[in-house]
Amino acid sequence: MSIGNLITAVETALTPFFDSDGDNTAQVVKAAAGKLYGLEISNPNAADAWIQLFDVAAGSVVVGTTTPIQSYLVPAGNGVQDGGMDKNFTIPINFATAITYACTTTPTGAGDPTTGLVVNAWYK
């Protein structure tokens, strides 16, 4: 199998995820072990926001207390256009337990963005 065919096989096997109201409540992308290949997040707020990623079942995450495995800045919008963040992981992030996230106002805190973020993810 050529590299091009292998990449195409992996890409077609990815599952998309969408949340139109990402907030400070732990949300499930995948409730079992998996790999995260990419994120695209839109922030309509006038303040920066963060997406925290957890390798913990959503029901066991205490946002603001549970330490995320990664936390990414999602820049603020400017009142006319949403801010945004795109991440494509050439080497996917491996989650041994579950792929869980929360959108907050700080990298490890529990503050709730005024308006929910739009979260798109691709996982396997």
Sequence and secondary structure as in RCSB ss.txt:
>XXXX:A:sequence
MSIGNLITAVETALTPFFDSDGDNTAQVVKAAAGKLYGLEISNPNAADAWIQLFDVAAGSVVVGTTTPIQSYLVP
AGNGVQDGGMDKNFTIPINFATAITYACTTTPTGAGDPTTGLVVNAWYK
>XXXX:A:secstr
  HHHHHHHHHHT EEEEEEEE SS EEEESSSEEEEEEEEEE SSS EEEEEESS GGG  TTTS  SEEEEE 
   SSS EEEEEEEEEEEEESS EEEEEESSSSS    SS EEEEEEE 
